[in-house]
Amino acid sequence: MSRIKEGSWTGKGNVNYSDLNEAGSYWFNGLVPHAYVLDSPRLKASVREFLDHVLDTQWDDGWLGPETDDQWQPRWLWGRYPFLLGAIGMAEAEPELADKVVHSLMKFVKLANKMLREGKGTQDWTRGTRWQDFVLAMQWLHDRWSSREDRELLHDTTIRIKSVSTDWRSVFSEERFPKEAVTEWRIYWHGVNLAEGLKAMAVGYRFSKDKSELTEAIEAWNRIHKYHGRPSGIFAADEYLAGLDPVRGTELCLVVEAMYSGSYLFQATGDSSIAERVERQAYNALPATITGDMWAHQYVQQQNQIAARNMTPNPFPSDGLDSNVFGLEPNYPCCTVNHMQGFPKFVAAAFVKTPDEDGLVQVYNGPFQVGTTLRGGRVAVVVDTAYPFGDTLDISITAEHSFDYFISLPHWAIEQNRVAVKTNLQKDLPVDIESRLLRLRVSAGNSRLHISYNPPIIVEPRPGGTVSLHRGALHYAYDIPRKVKVMNRHPNEVRAVDLQMTPSGPWQYAIDPSTARYEQASNDVNSPAFDHNRSSNSLLVSACLVEWGIGGETFANPPPESPECVGPLETIRLVPYGLPSLSLKSIMRSTIAAAASLALLAGAAPSPKYVKPDGTRFELDGKPFYFAGTNCYWCSFTANMSDVEIAFDGASKAGLNVIRTWGFNEVQVILKFPVFLLFISTNRNVTRVPGGLPDYGGEGAGPTQIYYQSWDKGKPTINYGDNGLKHFDKVVALAEKKGIKLVVALTNNWADYGGMDVYNVNLGGQYHDSFFVEPKIKAAFKNYVQAVVSRYRKSPAIFSWQLANEPRCGADAKRNLPRGPSCNPVVVNQWMDEISRFIKDQQKIDGSHMISTGEEGFFNFPGDPDWAYNGADGTDFYANTELPAVSYGTFHAYPDWWSKTPQWVLNFTAQHGIAQKKIGKPVVWEEYGWMTPEARLQNLGIVSNYTRLQAIGPWQKAVLENKLAGDQFWQLGISNLSFGRSTNDGFTIFLDDPEAKTLVYDHVKEVNAQNRK
């Protein structure tokens, strides 16, 4: 390529495509790992010649590469950064070069420091946004340079380059970061700048030791993919951030830089979800925009691309008409010289050492090998696999000393128990649930490890009523039939051609994702692996053609809201996204009925069926909906979805069609290792201050890696990842599938699983009831509420959103903050009014689902001697249930804990029946229980004359007599989970217990009979 052969970096010409002088630097940085991964003598000779020339011709003042005319074209530092990284790579691969490289790079750093002092070198465009690559190089020098003076120079230069460059912490902050496509173009919204900036905070941590930088780096990674992510694992930015619109694109340079940043982020944080996304990017986003032989690429790839040609109209605001043509140099040359670093650096990052050098981590699944040393002993690892096109890995290990071998596992492999491991060393291989690392102690000598995956087909909802389908690391897309036309042949290389591709067959399909099935055509890997004309595996799915128009020559209009089949049902084949040149990656989701009508995921026809209040009862689809339900708080954060399905199946078979669960779980973040490989702990039992409040507990359900919000130094971070809301997505989707309605509580009055006092402690609340009155605390809670509620605003599985579990002025005197002196029923009522209106009044958040308070139903009758009737705990059932945005009332009853009798409960129930009539809204008895004799003796040290049948039986009769709208016993017990029986707190009713026949099965029949009257 003339830009390299005749470029200014080689001294053989003066060809450049920008004043940044980036071409040769980019090329060198990508070719170095290429040369050594392939062990190619020819490529090694090329990069050695390039390195020697640049170092041997270094300017006296330390400048590297081509000189500039300082009057018209000033020196810009950034164009040198990729060269620095490439030179470091060569020094690592060829240790005899280290002294020469270190000496030359330190000379450049001294010049850069002088330029920065003079205010030069970082102005405009990329010059001030990509400082982190320079800091990476200086960190390498810092680790290898013994002079104190030069270490101080490196530190000073780091501080100076950061101080005059983009503040990535601010750019990626929740307050500032764009939630949709940007229209105000700033250099820090440029996609490639963002991709490089993703590692900035982790890079900064090496010098600052400020652990919040690591936390914010993870947040930035998750945030950009949440608001701008693509099914292929990458985010959208056709020059600038592009939101979720499938018409908009992603620049190829962005993909390779994001992969590099993600690999570094994993090394710095130990967050396996980042590594899993990088793997998806490498096996989907990167090959999708390059032809199989890698001689042609696109500048920008579209998510849904029905043609690759000069675009009329142009859907990209800042890129040229040829941006999605496959060619040698479409639109702009940067991707031509830069994209080659993608796969080699991915392979080079496939293994990392642990900080103590007693362990080796296999970061990615794929056909890799490595030779290294651990504690002075040689180690060699060879991974023989067809992954991602196959599901098995055979790993051979040769070691001089024993060591720990870790493998980063996909989230679905752990959560759904879809991995089998065989080894010649040990039978039980522990998996660290928090870090998703399989651990194996390897002995000296030869070892073998066989891993077999059974990936599920995952259906991911996308905007506009579309879905994307995944299996394992691969995203699947419809391969559009196409015509290929050669537009241009390059005279110096016969393999380099520019191609135009247009559809030659229909592409307007809607699919029924529930019919998708996997087909493995061959166990062999194609050569090239991502051959655009062949696929070794695919997904087969039922589909039909629909009316779906085009908005331009290369993209479709938004999908229709109520499509109907215009052709017969047929089976179409979806292939890995990286294979087709023209494809649909987000496809209309449909439920194909006998009449061949289609329903979209969002805005479906017919519309979703929501339960609504109808006077003092509920109705569903115009019919009465009295129900007997249960509580399964642990269902929402049970990692193994097979166990959740067992629980839902058991409940459904028993007729328990409404289940109350927790939509919260708060954790603190702990960094276990100090420098190189850090793992994030999500142990819910860790208090913010050891021995302090709130004293987290868990009601006996045991540890879980699922959490929905974390707190670090007073800052909350919503977990949108696979072990966060993406997990709750699965719970909600499963409930939809099973016909179960969910009551979702949004926080807890008590310390179990976090709750109100986590907000208080982190945000300065002095009392437990500070949660109800402090603006900062309420704002943080509203932020969480909005994130959760808006995510499921169209799901018919949601019965109601519940403001909190058992909100009171006070809580547990030992485990929670104390009650404040001024809390009373008015304070709690005003908070309920504010939060319920926040949900209901903002229709964009949720205009369909009911809202309930989650209270225990205590009354506020001043002067009554009974604390449950005189407002002592700060609740007023009448006032709270009468709030305009509250859909129905709730009450609980635990006479064991409240020092009450079963007869007292009957009167309490009757009072709520009276209140139901007076208020004119439904009332649900959503928690009640009577301890087993064993639990009562253990917890209270007493016995009772009442059995559970004798206590609960009359209560359930009272539900019918008072015509309560529903009841839910505490709590659901399941005996056949993967680990045995579900948690038993003494109130649990197991569905296979003898008393369940009366208290569950018979009671359900009696309640349901009301719906037939």
N, C-alpha and C positions, 0 to 999 in steps of 0.2 A: 504494500500500500504506500503510495507516494507520500502521505502525511508522515510516515515513519521513515521510510528509506531516504527520502529527500527532505526530511524534517530538520528543524533547527537544533534538535537535541543530539543528532548524530554527527553534526558538522559537515554533512554531505549536501546540504541545501538550506533553504530558509522558508520551507513550506509550513504554514500555521493556519489554523482556521479560527483562532481567536487570540487576543492579546494576553491571554492567561498562559500560553505555551503549555497547554495541558496534554496535547496529543501523545507526545513521546513519553511523558511521565505516566499517564494512564496506561498506555500500552505495556510499558516495562513492569508496572505494578501487577498487571494481570498475567503477563507471560512468565514471570518468575515462578509462582506456584504451579503454573501449567507445566513448565519445564521439569520441575523436580517431582511433581506427582506422577508424571508420565515417565520420568527418568530418561528423557530424550537427549542424547548427546547433541543433536542439531540445535534444539531449542536452548539447551544450556550454553552452547557456544554463542548463540545470538545474544542472550541476556548478559553473558560475561563480557562480550565485546562492547555492549552498550554501557554497562557499569564502568568498565575500565576507561572508556572515552570520557564519560562525564566526570569521574573522579580525577582523572589525569589532567583534564582541562579546567578544573575548578578555578574560578577567578581568585586573584590574590586576596580580595577582601572577604572571601568565603561564599560568594554567589555560586549557585549550581545551575548548570544548563545554559541555554542561550541568553545572551545579554540583550538589553533593551535600550531604546533611545529614551533616556530619562526625561527628556523634554516633552516628547509626544506620547511615549508609552512607558509609564513608570513600572518599576519592578513590583510584581505581585507575588506574595509569599505562597498563596494557595497552590498554584500550579506546580510547586516543588513537593508538596506533601505526598502525593502518590509515589513519587520517586523515592522519598525517604523510606516509605514502607517497603517498597520493592528492594531497596538496598539492604534493609534489615533482614528481609526474607533470605537474601543471598548469603548474608553473614551467618545466619542460623544454619543454612544448608551447607555452607562451605566455611568452616570455622577459621581457616587460614586467612580469610578475607576480613575477619572481624576488626583487627587493628586498623586496617586501611579505611574501612567504612566508618568506624567510630571517630577516627581523627577527622575525616572529611565532614561528617555530620556535625561534630562539635564546632568546627570552624563556621559552618552555616548557621548554627544556633547563635554564635556570638554576633554574627552580622544581623540576624533577625532581631536580636535583642536591641542592637543599636538602632535599627530601623523603627522598631516599636517605640523606643524612647523619643524618636524624632517625628512620630505620628505618621509613619509610612507603612505601606505594604498590605493593609487590610481593608481598604475602602471598597464600598460598593459590592453588589452582586454576591458571588460565592466567597469573596475574600474574607468576609467577616463571619460567615456561617459555618465554615468547615474547619475551625480551629482545632477540633478534637483529634483529627488525624495527626496534626503537628504535635499535640500533647502526647499522643500514643508513642510517637517516635522519641520524644524526650524522656518518656518513662523508661523506654528500653535503654537509652543512654544512661539514665540515672542508675539503673540496676547494674551497669557494667563499667562505670567510671568512678575511680577511687578518689579523685581530687575533690576536697571539700569546696574549694573555690568554684570548680565547674559544677558541682551539685547545686550550689547556691545560684549559679547562673541559670541552670535548668529550671530551678524553682521560680526564680524571678521572671524568666521568660514565659513560663506557664501562666503566672499571675497576670502578666502584661497582655498576653494574647487573649486571655479570657476577658479582661477588663475592657478591651476595645472591640469585642466581637459580640455575636448574638447571645443573649441570655436565654438559653434553651429551657431553663427551669420556668421562666415566665411564659415562654411561648407555649409550652405543653401544659400549663396549669389549667385546671378545670374552668376557671373564670374566663380565661382568654382564648382557649383553644376553640376553633370553629366546629360547630356541630353539623354543618352542611357545607356545600360547595362555596368557596370564597369568590367574591366579586371584586374585593379590594386586593389587588395583587401586591404582595410584599415579598421580599426575598426569602423570608422565613416561612412563607406558605408554599414555596416552590418544592415540588415533590422530592427531588434528589437531595436538596439541602435538608429537608426533614428526615429523609432516610439516613443520612449521615449524622444528623443531630440526635437521632434516637439513642446513640451510644454516649452522647456528650456527658450526661450526668454520671454514668458509671465510670467514664474516663476520669472525670473530675474527682471522683471519690478516692482514687489512688493517692492523690495529694492531700485532699481535704480531710479524709477519714470521717466525713459527715455522712452517717448512715442514711440520713433522710434522702440523700442524692440517689441511693440505690432504690429506695422505695419509690421515689418520684420517677425514676427511669422505668420501672415496671409499670407504673400508672400511665406514663406517656405511651409506652408500647401498646397497652391495652386500649387506651383512649383513641389513638389514631385508627386502630382497626375497628373499634366499635362504631365510630361515626363515618368512616370512609373505607371500611374493609370490603374485600372481594372474596368470593368463595374459594379462590385460588390461594388464599392466605396472605395476599398483598393488599396494600391500600391504593386508592385511586388518586392520581394527580397527573393530569395531562398538562404538565408544567406546574399547575397549581392545584391545591386540594379540591377534589371533585365530588365529595359526598358519596351517596349510595346509588346514584343513577347509573343503570347498566350501560347506558349509551356512552358515558364518559370513560376515559382511558387511564392507563398507567404506563409511564415511560420505562423503557428497558433498563436504563441506568439506575432508576429507582429500585428495581428489583434486586440487582446485584449489591447495591449499597445497603439495602434493608437486610439482606441475608448476612452480610458482613457484620452489620451492627447487631443483629439478633444473636449471632454466634458469640460476639463479645459480651453481650448482655447476659447470656447464659453463664459464661465463664465468671462474670462478676457477681451474679445473683444466685445462681443455682436453680432458677425457676424453670422447671421442665416444660411448662406450657409455652414458654418462649422458644425453646428448642423444637418443640413439636410444630409450631407455626413455621419456623425456618425450614423444617423438613418439607412442609406442605408447599412453601414457596419454591423450594428447589425442584420438587417433582411436578409442579403444576405451572406456576406463574412464569418461571424462567423458560422452560422448554416451549411454552405456548407461543411465545413471541419470536422463536427462532426456528428455521426449517431444520429437518432432521439431520442434514449434512452440515449444518451450522454456517453455511455460506451466505445465507440471507436472513435478515431480521427485520422486525418492525421497530419503528421508533416508539410507537404507542400501541398497546393492545387494548381492545375493547372487551368488556365482559360478555356482551352479546354482539357478535360481529357477523353480519350476513354477507359482507363483501370486503375485500382488501384491494382498494383502488384509490385513485384520486377522488376526494370526497366533495360532493355537492348535495346539500350544504355541508359545511365543516362543523362537526359537533364539538370540536375542541377550540376553546376560545383563544389559545395562544400558540397553536402548532400549525404547521403547514398542511396543504391539501394532500400531500403524499405521506403523511405521518404513519398511516397504517398499511402502506405498501410493504411487501416483503422485498428487501433489496440489500445491497452492500452498504449504502449510506443514505437511507431515507431521511428527509427533513433536516437532520443535523448530524455531524460526524461523531459527536461525543460518545454515543452508544456503540458505534463501530469500534472504537479503540478501547472502550471500557468494559463491554459485556463479557469479555473472555475471562475476567476474574471470578465470575459467578461460581461455576462448578468447582474449579481448583481450590478456591478458598473454603468452599463448603466441605470438600473432602479433607482439606488440611485441618479443619476445626472439628472433625468427627471424633477425635479423641483428645481428652485433656487430663492432666495429672491433678491429683488432689494436693492440697497445700503441704501435707506432710511427706509427699512423694512416696507414700506407701500404697497408693491406689491409682487406678486408671479408670476413667469414665468413658464409656462409649456413648457419645452424645446422640448420634443419629443412627437410624436403621438403614443399612445399605451395604453394597459390596466394597468394603474398605479393608485396608491393612495398615499396620503401623509397626515400626521398630523403634524402641526407645530404651531408656534406662530408668529404673526405679531403685533408689538407695544403692546405686552403683552396680546393680545387676541388670543384665540385658533381658528385655521382654519383647516378644514378637506376637502379634495378633493378626489373624486372617479371618475375615468374615466372608463366607461363601454363601451368596444369596441372589435371588432374582428380585428381591424387594426393590421398589414398591410394587412390581408386577407379580411377585410371589409372596407367600405368607410365612415362609420358614427361613431361619438363619442358622447356619452351621458355623460355629466359631471355634477355631483352633488356636490354642495359646501355648507358647513355649516360654518358660521363665527360669532364670537362674536362682531366684529367691521367691518365696511365697509373697503374695500381695492381694489386696482387695480389688476385685473387678466389678465395676458398676455398669449397669445398662439403663439408660433412660427409656421408660416405657410410655407408650401413648396412653392418654387418659381413659379411653374406652377399654383398654386391655385390663386396667385395674378395676374401674368402676363396674364393668359388666363381666369381669372374670373371664376374659377372652384371650388368655395366654397360657400356654403349657410349656414347661421348661424341663428338659432332661439333661443330666450331667453325669460324668463319671466320678464326681468328687463327693457331693453331699446330696442328701435327699431333700431337705427343706431349705429353700432359698428365701431368705427374708426380703420383703419389699418394704422400703420406707414409704409409707402412704403419703406423707407430706411432700416428699421430694420426687416421688414416683420413680425411685431408683431401685432396681433389682441388685442385690449384693451377693457376690460369690467370693469366697476365700480360695484363691488359686494357690496350689502347692507348687513347689519347684518341680520342673520337668514338663511333661506334655499333658495338656488338659483339653477336653472337648465339651462344648456346650451346644445344645440344640434348642432353639426357640421356635415355637409354632404359634402363630396368631390365628384367630378366627374373627376378623373384623366385622362389625355390624354394618349394615347399610344405614347411613344417617341422613335424614331429611332435614335440611336447614331452611327455615323460612327466610324469604328475602322480600324486599319491598315490592309493592304492586301486585300482591297476590301470587308471587312466583316462589319457586323453591329451587334449591340446588341439592344435588345428591353426592354423597361421599362414601367411600369405603376405604378404610385404612388411611394411608397418606394421600390417596388419589381422589381428586374431584372429577366427576364424570359430566360429559357434555354431549349434546347431539352434534354429530359430525355432518355438516351440511354438504350435500353433493355440490361439486364446483367445477367450473371451467378455469383452466390456468393459461394465461397468456404471457409470453416473454416480452417485456417492454423494452429491455435494454440488456446488452451483453457487454461486459467490461473487457477491453482488449488485452489487458495484461494477465487475466486469469479467467480461463474458460468456465470454471465452476461458479464464478460470481455473476449472477444475473438478477435483474429486477423483475418481479413477478406481479401480475394483476390477477386477482381471483374473484370470480363472480358466481353466484349460486346457479346451479343447473337443475335443481329439483326443489321440492317443497321443504320448508323449514318451520311452518306455522303450526307447531304441535303443542297440544296441552296433554299432560301426562297424569296418570294416577300413581303417585309414588308408593302407595301401599302394595302395588303389584310388582315392584322392582325385585329382580332376582339376579344373582351373580352368576356369570359364566366364565370359566377358565378355559380358553381355547388351547393354550399351550403353556408348558412350564419353561419354555425357552424364552430368552430375552432377545428382542429384535436387535439388529445392528444396521443403522444406529438405533439406540434404545428408544428414542422418541421419534420413530418413523411415522411420518404423517399419513402413510397409506396402509399401515398395518397395526393391529392391536392384539396382544396376547390374552387380554381379558376385557370384559365389558359388563354392562348392566342391561338387562332386557326389561322393558317396562311397557305397560298398556298405554296407548295414546290414540288421539284422533286429531285430524286437522280442524282448525278453527279459523274464523276471520280475524286476521291480525295484520294490520297494514304497516307500511314502512314510513319512516319519517325522513329518510334520506337514502342515498345510494348504499350506505354501509350500515345502517342501523334501523331497528324497528321502532314503531310507535309504542307507547305504554300499552300493556296488555289490556284487552277489554274487561270490563267489570263483570259482565254476565255472558260469557261466551257459550256458544252451542256448537256441537259437532257439525261440521259440514261434509264430513266424510266418514267412512266406516271405522269401527274400532280396529286397531292393528297393533302389532308389537314392533317397537322401534328399539334400536341399539344405541346405547350411550357408551362412549369410549373415554379413556382418560383425557382430561382437559389439555394436557401437553401435546397431544397428537394432532388434532385437526387444525387446519389453517382457518377455516370458517366454522363457527360453532355457536350454539346457544348454551350458555352456562347457567343462566337463571331461566327456568322454564315454567310456564304456567302450571300450577298445581290443580288437579281436578279430581273429583270423585265421579267416575263414569258409571252411570246407572243404566238400566235397561233401555230407557228412552234416550240414552246418549246425551243427557244434559250435563253441563259442567258447573262445578262450584269452585270459586277461587278461595284461597286461604284467607284473604282479607276482603271484606265487602262481599261475602258469598251470597249466593241465591240458591235456596232460601236462606234468610238471615239466621244467624246463630240464635239458639233458644236459651234465653236467660230467665232465671227464676225472678219473679217480681212479687211485691206485696199486693194483696188484694183484700183490703179491709183488715180483718184480724187473722187472715190466713195467707198462704203463699199460693201463687199459680204459676204453672209452666205450660206454655203453648195453649193457653186458654182453659186449662183444666186445674182443679184443686191439687195442691202439692203439700199435703201433710207428710212429714217424714220422721223416721227414727234413724238417727245417725250415730256417729261416734267421734272420738278424738284419736288422732295419730300424729302427735307433734313430731315424732322422729321420722316420719315418712319423708319429710322435706329435705333432710340431710343424711339419709342413708345412702352411702356411696354406691352400693351394689344395686343397680336398677332392677335386677332380677328379684331382689328381696322386696322392693317397693311394689313390683307387679304381683308378687305372691300376696302381699298385704291387701292390695286393691282387689285382687281376685277373691280373696277370702271375704272381704267386706261386701263385695258385690253379690256373691252367692248368698250371703246372709241377708241381703236386702238393705244393707247400710249404705245408702246412696249419697249421703252428705258426710264428709269427713272434715274435721277441723285440724289444721296443721299450722306450723310456725313458718312465717315468711321472713324470718330474721335469724341470724346467728352472728354474734359479734366476736371478733378475736383481736388479739394483740400480735404484732409482728416481732419476731425474735430472729436475729441474725446469728447463726450458730458458729460460723467460721469467720475469721477476721479479714482475710485478704482475698484469696484467689477464687475459691469455690464456696459460695455462701448458699445456705439453704434456708427457706422461709418456713418457720413453724406456724401452724395454725391450731395450736393447742388452746381450746376454749377455756381451760381451767387455769390459765395464767393471768394473774391480776396485773394491772398496770404498774402498781407498786407492790413488790413482794410483801405479803402480809396485810395489804391495804384493801380498800373497798372499791368497787363491789367485789365480793368473794364469789367468783364465777363458780357455778355448779352445773350439773347436767341432768338432774332427775333420773340418773341411773342408766341413761342410754349409751354411755361409753363415748370414747373419743371419736371424732369425725374429722375428715379432711375437707368437708364441705363447709364453707362459710360464705356469708353474703356481704359482710362489711368488715374491714379491718381498721384499726386505730394505731397511729404511731405519732407520738409527741403531739397529741391533741388534734391530729388531722385524720378525718375519716376518709376511707377509700372504698368505694363500692366495688365488689368483686364481680366483674362481668365474665370471668373466665370459666373454664371447664369445671372447676370445683366451686363455682359460684352460681350466678344466675343462669348460666348455660345448663347447669345441673337442674335448677328449678324449672327451666324450660321443659326438660324431659319429664319431670314430675307432672307438670300441668298437661303436657301432651298425652301422657299415659292416662291421666284422669279423663281427658276428653275421649280417648279411645275406649275406656271402660265404662263410660257413662256416669262418672262420679263427679259430684259437685264439691268444691273446696271452699271452706271458710278459712281465710288466710289472715292470721294475726300479724301485725307489722312491728310490734315490739313487745317487751315483757315488763311488767311491774316488778318482777322478782329478778334475782341475780342469775337465774338459770339461762344459759346461752346469751349472756350479755344483758341487753335490755336498757331501761331508762338510765340507770346509774352509770353505765358506760359513757353515755353522752354527757352526763353531769360531771363525772370525774375528768374526762378529757377536755371539756369546754368550760370548766370553772364553776360548775354548779355546787353550791354549799350544802344544799339539802336535797332529799329525794324529790320533793315537789318542785325543785328548780326546773325540772324537765317541763313543767306545765306553764312556766311564766317567763323564763329567760329567752329573749329574742334570738340570741345566737344559737341556743340549743334547739329551739323550735325550728329555726331555719335549716339546721343540719338534718333534723328528722324529716322535714318536708322534702329536702333533697333526696333522701333515701326513699320516702314514700312515692315521690314522683317517678323515680327510676323503676321501682317495682311495679307500681300500678299501671303506668303507661305501657310497660312491656307486654302486659296481658290484657289490654283494654278490649280486645276482640274475642277473648277466649270464653266460650260457653261453659268451661269447666269451673270458672270462678263463681261461687255462690254469693260471697260477699267479701269485702275488704273490712278488716276489723282493726280499729284504731290501736288497740293494745290488748294484751292478756291481763285481765283483772286490774285495771288502773285504780289506784287509791292514792291518798295523801301520803301514806307511809308504806313500808314493806317489812322485810325481815330485820329485826333490830340488830342481829349479829352479822348479817351478810350484806346489808345495804346501808346507804347513807341515811342519817336520821331524818325524821319528818320535821319540816319547818314550822315555826310558831304561828304562821298566818294562813296555813292551808285549810280550806274548808270545801264543802260541796260546790260552792259557786266557782272556785278556782278550777276545779276539775271539769265542771260543766262548761265553762268558757273555753277551756282547751279543747274539749270534745267538739264544741261548736265550730271553732276555728279550723281544726284539722278535717272534720267531715265536710265542711264547706269547701276547703281547699281541694279535696278530691272531687266532690260533686259539681261545684260551680265551674270548674275548669273542664269543660267538655272535651277538650283536646287530651286531657289525661284519662278521664273515664266517665262516660255518660251512660253506661249500660248496667253496671253492676251495683248491687245493694251495698250499704254501709251499715256496720254494727259497731257498738262500743266495746264489746268484750268484757263488760263489767260483771260483777258478781250479783248485782240486783239488790243491793242494800237500799233501804228506804231512808228518807229524811223527814221523820216526824218528830220535831223538837219536843223534848220532855218524855219521850218513850223510854222506859228503863232498859230496853233491850238494845245493845250496841248495833245490831243489824238493822234496827228500825229508826235510830235517832241521828243518822248522818255522821256518826263518830269517825268512820273511816274515810269520809270525804266524798261519798257518792250519794246521788239522789236519783233513784231509778225513774221516777216520773219525769223530772226535769230533763234528764239525759235522753230518754226515749222520745220525748216530745220535740227534740231538736229537729228542725226542718230537713236537714240532710241525712238524718239517721233513719234507716228503713225499718228496723225492727229492734225490739228489746231483747236483752239476754240476762240470764241469772244462773248462778252456780249454787251448789249445796254440798258441803263437806262437814256433816255433824261431828265426825270423829275429831277433826282439827278445831272445830269451832265450839267444842264442848256443848253440843246440842244433842237432842234425841231424834230418833226417826219420826216421832209424832210432830215435833217442832217443824221438821221439814215439810210435812204434809200441810201445815198451816201456812208456811212460807210459800209453798207452791200455790195454794188457793189464793193468797194475796196477789200473786202475779197473774193468776187467771182474772181476778177482778181488775187489775191494772190494764190488762190486755183489752178488756171491754171499754174501760174509761178512755184510754188513749186512742183506741181505734187502730192500733198497729199490731202486727204479729209479735208474739213473744216466744222465745226459744229457751228451753232449759238446756243449756249447751254443755254443762259439766255437772256430773253428780257421781257419787261413789260411796261405798261402805266397805271398810277394810275387811280383809280376810282375818280370821282369828289369829293366825300366826303373825301377820303384820301388826295387828293391834297390840298384841302382847309385846312384840319387839319394840314398837315405836312409842306406845303409851303405857306399857306395863300393866294393862288391865284386860279384862275379858268382858264380853257382852252376851246378853241373853238372846240377841238377834243374830240370825244368820243373814247372809246376803240376800237370800230369797225372801226372808221375812221383812227385811228393811226395804230393799229396792223394789220388790214386787208391788207393794201398795203405792210407792211413789209413781211407778209407771201407770198404774190405774188412775192416779190423780191427773196425769198428763191428759188422758182421754176424757176424764170427767170435767176438767176445766177447759177442754178444747184448746189446749196450747198448740201453737202452730208446728212445733217440732221439739224433739229432745235428742240429746247426744250424750251417751254415757262416757265416763272416763274410766279406762281407756281401752282401745283395741288391743287384744292379745293374739299373736300369731305364733304357732309352735313349730312350723316347718320352714323357718328361714335358713339361710346358708350357714349361720352360726348357731342355730338352735332356736330357743324361745326369745321373743321380743322382751323388752324391759318390763319388769313387774315391780311397781311401786306400792303394792298392797291393794290397789284399787282395780288393777287390770282384770278384765274379763276375757279369758282366752276362749276362742270360738270352739275349741274342742273340749272345754270343761263341761261337765254335766249340767251345771246351772245355766249355761249359755242357752240351752233349749228354751227355758222360760224367759230369761232376761234379755235375750237377743232375738232368737228366731220367732218365738211366739209373739213377742211384743211388736216386732216389725210387721207381722201379719195383721195384728189388731190396728196398728196405726194406718197402714196402707188401706185398710178396709174403708177408712173415712173418705178416701179419694174416689170411691166408687158410688158414694151416696149422692 
